[in-house]
Amino acid sequence: MITCVVTYTIDPAKTREFEAFARAWMDLVGRHGGVHHGYFLPSEGAGLRHRRRVRGATPG
């Protein structure tokens, strides 16, 4: 099993584009056998940094 944690810095002018990317990515993870645990925002006042966690089977 592999767990990935990815940190994003989101341009406030492009939140709609990021939302479209995030929804597409969640679908792709599921289609390829992974489990997408969602997107997690940091505590209040931390800015527009965004994290996600994905878990899936190891390749091969």
N, C-alpha and C positions, 0 to 999 in steps of 0.2 A: 504494500500500500504506500502511496505517495501523498503527502499533504503539502500544498503550496499556499503560501501567504504572500499576497501581492499588495503593495502600497501604491496608491495613485495620488497625484496632486492634480486637482481638477480646476480647470480654467472656469471661473464663474460665468463667463460669457458662453460657455459650451456645455452647460449641464444637460440640455436636451440630447446633445450628441452622445454624451457619456451614458445617459440612461438607455439610449438605443443600443449602444455597444454592450452595456451590462446585461440587458435582456437577451441579446443574441448569444452572448457568451454562456449564460446560464443554460440556454437551450442546447448549445453544442456540448457542454460538459455532460448533461444528461443523456444525450444521444450516443455518446461514446463510453457510457458505463460508469461515469463518475457521479459524485454527489456534490452539488454546489450548496454550501451552507449559507449563502447570502452575502450581503454586503454590510459592513459594520462601520458606522461613523464613530469617530473619536469623541471624547467628552467635549462638552460645550466649551467654546472658545479656542479650540485647537486649529481652526482654519478649515480649509476644504480638502483635507487629506482623507482618503478613503481606503479601506482595506477589504479584501475578500479572502475567503478560505475555500479551497477546493480539495476534495479527497477522492481518490480513484485507485483502481487496481494498477499495479505496475505493468508496464508494457512487456509483452512476450510471454 
